[in-house]
Amino acid sequence: MMIVFGCGIAGLVYIIIDYGFDVTAIKALLVALAYVWGLMIAIYLMGHGLVAVPRRLFRRADISGTLRRLQSHAPRINEKLEDAISKYEELEAQVRQLQQRKTGTARDYQEWIEELADMTSTPENRASSLPGITDVTAKTPAVITDRYLADLGRRLAQARHQRARRIEEWDQVLQSAADLQAILDSKASQKLSFGRVSPHSSFLERTTFITPYMRYHLYVHLLPAFRIILGALAMLASICITWSEIIKFPAPQLSIVSLTVVHHPSQTDYKVGFGGQLTAAAWLLYMSTCALVSINDVPVWGNRALVRRNTYSEHACWYAGQIAKLTVPLSYNFLTFLPKTVHQNTVFYHFLGRLINLTPLGTGFDYVFPILVLIPACATLFNLYGRIKGIFGLGILEDEDDEDNPSGFGTGGWREGRTLIDREIQGLWRSSPSPAAMSAAKTKAQGLIDENTVMVFSKSYCPYCKATKSLLSEKGAKFQVLELDQIDDGAAIQDALEEITNQRSVPNIFIKQQHIGGNSDLQARKSQLKDLLLDAGAI
């Protein structure tokens, strides 16, 4: 904060020395600083989008490649879903524990606690039927305070929306994978039918007057060709915008964007006609689209997202602010493509541009800084983000390729994703098993818990499970692992474990028949883990 204040004071002193104590000059300083900050973010996001948007269109034209990438991302998305559900259930357990308290400070906040209980999706009577609510996953303080309840309500609301977001993402993965697989399978019969249409399906999928034969040609031939043409146009537009950003300072008369909007740049009193205005709107729309599309690719924005009919209010306000923050500097940056005789006569220039150009520093920044659009564009084009991830182990973009694992084997590969999606679509993980299968799974799970000193129920693609197994191996423990995603009755065993422990997520850890919890619970006991394993006879 002191750095921000220091820079602001230095800028204010510069303006006062240069122009004197003038209200207009101070206002111009504030406007220019806000514009500079917005332009820096906009140029970075637009530079990434200028490459990502055409590349995404070209890739989506390849149906099998799109399905392969979707399958490679499925384990990570499913893992985030289980993590979100686990965090939400942990907060639900805290609320249920508060409901069970009938004495002390909890009695004074009974109405508040009931309001928190109304926010949860679990009935109150479930708490009494599930004895596995342990003090490991749901710790509540001995003295209840306003601050604790307010923080619990805030975290519960965030966890609920986070769970809704991850469920929406996972449902979209399943729907997209099922549709893409149906398109690939239709090549043999040349008839395409998506079967039961989802409420979130596109207009073409819900259209009933298209025959299966017409739908086959539409999805197999026409739409991929349309995406290739659209991707080629987007690529040309990206090249033109990048060239215009570079050339507008040394030779503005060579700006391609300017030549498509201003058809007679030599005329000093030239007025942009209706055709030029439409062209300018199209250029500005594409620039804004590239910037806004990139927001979801860069995971440094506080993990915010828009969820269909369930967007968190803070996230909606943040996205609205980003639209305003990015559109204004991009709009003025677009004006700088045009000849000065044109853009200095616009209302937008008199509203904003004259304040930015009040000092030579502002004018030079506005013309020189956008050249740096080459940095994010080249970083995306040559996959520098992937190289940084390989060197430092740091992923910058969410939508990174799995080209380093083309075979699909190993943790989180596309083969694991394909198996996960197939099982989910076939109902092996979400459908309720029969009473006989449930009883057998419960007996099997309880037998494994009783027979092994340390028992870990895991999934092969889960990084939290991998961290748990690494920690136990590091401590020298002898433990047994059951990979639920590699056995036929894994779903039934997971349901049985949920009944036993009130925990559905993996890993599910037991030490000497005592339920420890998940990976975070085991990591929290890291300092006492060796003593616990020694007492259990696992070392």
Secondary structure as the mmCIF struct_conf table of DSSP 4:
data_model
#
loop_
_struct_conf.conf_type_id
_struct_conf.id
_struct_conf.beg_label_comp_id
_struct_conf.beg_label_asym_id
_struct_conf.beg_label_seq_id
_struct_conf.end_label_comp_id
_struct_conf.end_label_asym_id
_struct_conf.end_label_seq_id
HELX_RH_AL_P HELX_RH_AL_P1 MET A 2 TYR A 19
BEND BEND1 PHE A 21 PHE A 21
HELX_RH_AL_P HELX_RH_AL_P2 VAL A 23 ARG A 60
TURN_TY1_P TURN_TY1_P1 ALA A 61 ALA A 61
HELX_RH_AL_P HELX_RH_AL_P3 ILE A 63 GLN A 100
BEND BEND2 THR A 103 THR A 103
TURN_TY1_P TURN_TY1_P2 GLY A 104 GLY A 104
HELX_RH_AL_P HELX_RH_AL_P4 THR A 105 ASP A 108
TURN_TY1_P TURN_TY1_P3 TYR A 109 TYR A 109
HELX_RH_AL_P HELX_RH_AL_P5 GLN A 110 MET A 119
BEND BEND3 THR A 120 THR A 122
TURN_TY1_P TURN_TY1_P4 GLU A 124 GLU A 124
HELX_RH_AL_P HELX_RH_AL_P6 ASN A 125 SER A 129
TURN_TY1_P TURN_TY1_P5 PRO A 131 GLY A 132
TURN_TY1_P TURN_TY1_P6 ASP A 135 THR A 137
BEND BEND4 ALA A 142 VAL A 143
HELX_RH_AL_P HELX_RH_AL_P7 ASP A 146 SER A 189
TURN_TY1_P TURN_TY1_P7 GLN A 190 GLN A 190
BEND BEND5 ARG A 196 ARG A 196
HELX_LH_PP_P HELX_LH_PP_P1 VAL A 197 SER A 198
TURN_TY1_P TURN_TY1_P8 PRO A 199 HIS A 200
HELX_RH_AL_P HELX_RH_AL_P8 PHE A 203 ARG A 206
BEND BEND6 THR A 208 ILE A 210
HELX_RH_AL_P HELX_RH_AL_P9 PRO A 212 HIS A 217
HELX_RH_PI_P HELX_RH_PI_P1 LEU A 218 LEU A 222
HELX_RH_AL_P HELX_RH_AL_P10 LEU A 223 ILE A 247
TURN_TY1_P TURN_TY1_P9 LYS A 248 PRO A 250
HELX_RH_3T_P HELX_RH_3T_P1 PRO A 252 LEU A 254
HELX_RH_AL_P HELX_RH_AL_P11 ILE A 256 VAL A 261
BEND BEND7 HIS A 263 HIS A 263
TURN_TY1_P TURN_TY1_P10 PRO A 265 SER A 266
TURN_TY1_P TURN_TY1_P11 THR A 268 ASP A 269
HELX_RH_AL_P HELX_RH_AL_P12 PHE A 274 VAL A 293
HELX_RH_3T_P HELX_RH_3T_P2 SER A 294 ASP A 297
BEND BEND8 TRP A 301 TRP A 301
BEND BEND9 ASN A 303 ASN A 303
TURN_TY1_P TURN_TY1_P12 ARG A 308 ASN A 310
HELX_RH_AL_P HELX_RH_AL_P13 SER A 313 LEU A 335
TURN_TY1_P TURN_TY1_P13 THR A 336 PHE A 337
BEND BEND10 LEU A 338 LEU A 338
HELX_RH_AL_P HELX_RH_AL_P14 LYS A 340 HIS A 343
TURN_TY1_P TURN_TY1_P14 GLN A 344 ASN A 345
BEND BEND11 THR A 346 THR A 346
HELX_RH_AL_P HELX_RH_AL_P15 VAL A 347 PHE A 348
HELX_RH_PI_P HELX_RH_PI_P2 TYR A 349 GLY A 353
HELX_RH_AL_P HELX_RH_AL_P16 ARG A 354 ILE A 356
TURN_TY1_P TURN_TY1_P15 ASN A 357 LEU A 358
BEND BEND12 THR A 359 THR A 359
HELX_RH_AL_P HELX_RH_AL_P17 PRO A 360 VAL A 368
HELX_RH_3T_P HELX_RH_3T_P3 PHE A 369 VAL A 373
HELX_RH_AL_P HELX_RH_AL_P18 LEU A 374 LEU A 381
TURN_TY1_P TURN_TY1_P16 PHE A 382 ASN A 383
HELX_RH_AL_P HELX_RH_AL_P19 LEU A 384 PHE A 392
BEND BEND13 GLY A 393 GLY A 393
BEND BEND14 GLU A 398 ASP A 399
TURN_TY1_P TURN_TY1_P17 GLU A 403 ASP A 404
TURN_TY1_P TURN_TY1_P18 PRO A 406 SER A 407
BEND BEND15 GLY A 410 GLY A 410
TURN_TY1_P TURN_TY1_P19 THR A 411 GLY A 412
HELX_RH_AL_P HELX_RH_AL_P20 TRP A 414 ILE A 425
TURN_TY1_P TURN_TY1_P20 GLN A 426 ARG A 430
BEND BEND16 SER A 431 SER A 431
HELX_LH_PP_P HELX_LH_PP_P2 SER A 432 SER A 434
HELX_RH_AL_P HELX_RH_AL_P21 PRO A 435 GLU A 451
BEND BEND17 THR A 453 THR A 453
STRN STRN1 VAL A 454 SER A 458
TURN_TY1_P TURN_TY1_P21 SER A 460 TYR A 461
HELX_RH_AL_P HELX_RH_AL_P22 PRO A 463 GLU A 474
TURN_TY1_P TURN_TY1_P22 LYS A 475 GLY A 476
STRN STRN2 GLN A 480 GLU A 483
HELX_RH_3T_P HELX_RH_3T_P4 LEU A 484 GLN A 486
BEND BEND18 ILE A 487 ILE A 487
TURN_TY1_P TURN_TY1_P23 ASP A 488 ASP A 489
HELX_RH_AL_P HELX_RH_AL_P23 GLY A 490 THR A 501
BEND BEND19 ASN A 502 ASN A 502
BEND BEND20 SER A 505 VAL A 506
STRN STRN3 ASN A 508 ILE A 511
TURN_TY1_P TURN_TY1_P24 LYS A 512 GLN A 513
STRN STRN4 GLN A 514 GLY A 517
BEND BEND21 GLY A 518 GLY A 518
HELX_RH_AL_P HELX_RH_AL_P24 ASN A 519 ALA A 524
TURN_TY1_P TURN_TY1_P25 ARG A 525 ARG A 525
HELX_RH_AL_P HELX_RH_AL_P25 LYS A 526 ALA A 536
TURN_TY1_P TURN_TY1_P26 GLY A 537 GLY A 537
#
